[in-house]
Amino acid sequence: MDVQGEPEFQKNYWMDHYANLTVEEASDLDKEERAEDLSLLPSYEGKTVLEFGAGIGRFTGELALKASQVIALDVIESVIKKSRKLL
C-alpha cells in the first residue's frame, strides 16, 4: 500500500472495528493492551510525539509524562466531537 492511501485505510479500519465501541468495551480493551502497546514504542523522552488516532486520549497522559510535547490527532469525526465535549 502506498503512503498516500494509509490515512484512509486506517480510518476505514477504525470505523469498521471500533467506531461503536462502548465505554466498558474500550476500558476492557485498554486493560488488555495498554502496557504492551507502550512497551513497543521507541524512546520518546524529551521528544515531540504525534499520537495519531488519539481518540479520547488513551495514551496522551502517559506520553506527556516523558515527551516534551504531545500532539493528539484523530480522523474519525464522531470521536473528535466526543473528545471536544470531554475536554
C-alpha positions, 0 to 999 in steps of 0.5 A: 500500500502506498503512503498516500492511501494509509490515512484512509485505510486506517480510518476505514479500519477504525470505523469498521472495528471500533467506531461503536465501541462502548465505554466498558468495551474500550476500558476492557480493551485498554486493560488488555493492551495498554502496557504492551502497546507502550512497551513497543514504542521507541524512546520518546523522552524529551521528544515531540510525539504525534499520537495519531488516532488519539481518540479520547486520549488513551495514551496522551497522559502517559506520553506527556509524562516523558515527551516534551510535547504531545500532539493528539490527532484523530480522523474519525469525526464522531470521536473528535466531537466526543473528545471536544465535549470531554475536554 
